[in-house]
C-alpha cells in the first residue's frame, strides 16, 4: 500500500499514513493524530523501490 506524508496546519507537525487508493481519494477524512484537526495537507515525500539485480 502507498505511504503518504501529511502536514497539519493547526499544530505544525508532520505525520505519515499508509492508505489504500480508495482511502486516499477520500482525503477529507484524514485527521491529525496529534491534535485531531482536519486542516491537513499532503506533502511530497521520497519513495524507494525494491528491485532484483541479476549479475551477468
Helices and strands as residue ranges (DSSP letters): E 2-8, E 14-19, H 21-25, G 27-29, E 40-43
